[in-house]
Amino acid sequence: MPQLYAKYKPARHTELRCLISTKNMKIKLYSLGKRLLRRIVNLRRQAVFCLDDPHKAVKQEPGKSIELSAVTHENVDGVADFRPPSVAHRFREYLDNGEIGVYALSEGHVVGHAWADVCKHGSRISCGYMRIGPNEALIHYCNVSPECRGNNIYPAMLFELVQRLFAEEGVERVLIDTEVSNVPSLRGIAKVNFEKMSTGVYLNVLGKLVFTGSRLTQPVWRSEE
């Protein structure tokens, strides 16, 4: 009997390895399928906030050795300090389109960024899903290096952008949104004293916005009078 067991033991191990390999392959295929599906169909559930008076904004100071600086064509490549170099190409497009950006720097290295899309006239869709009206700005594409999180950088960048948008761009209202489950982002927004406006649902199919709906507490866009 021991000899018979020894004869079949390697076969059982081989079968087990095959089962594990098959399971791992299924997991990889499932993950790949989810990523492909998100590219085809993207459903967002976002909490939308606004600020219509710069004096309501609560000033936020970043941690020690953190400085804030405007993003320009001269320093735009600095984002490669913690993001892929290809991100700099997107940032150049933002600058060319008149968007306003802020960098957070630690010892001369970029460790955070935040952007605002400004609508001067009429109304349009920003970031592929959010409608903004005349003299409104949408803060978007904010990120902080994982190594530097916990230093109040995110709310400090938001406050800096808000002040610039009201003082230099003549906006009347600043909007910002984040996923309803993104607790750290919600905390940062609350620190600056943004007011909750609505919960929006946005459905994109193949990169095109096909549905938008929201539960409003105040209007998202005010038409020109």
PyMOL commands that set and color helices and strands:
alter all, ss='L'
color gray80, all
select helices_A, chain A and resi 2-40+54-56+76-81+86-96+146-148+153-168+183-192
alter helices_A, ss='H'
color red, helices_A
select strands_A, chain A and resi 41-51+66-70+100-106+109-119+124-126+130-132+136-144+173-179+195-205+208-216
alter strands_A, ss='S'
color yellow, strands_A
deselect
rebuild
show_as cartoon
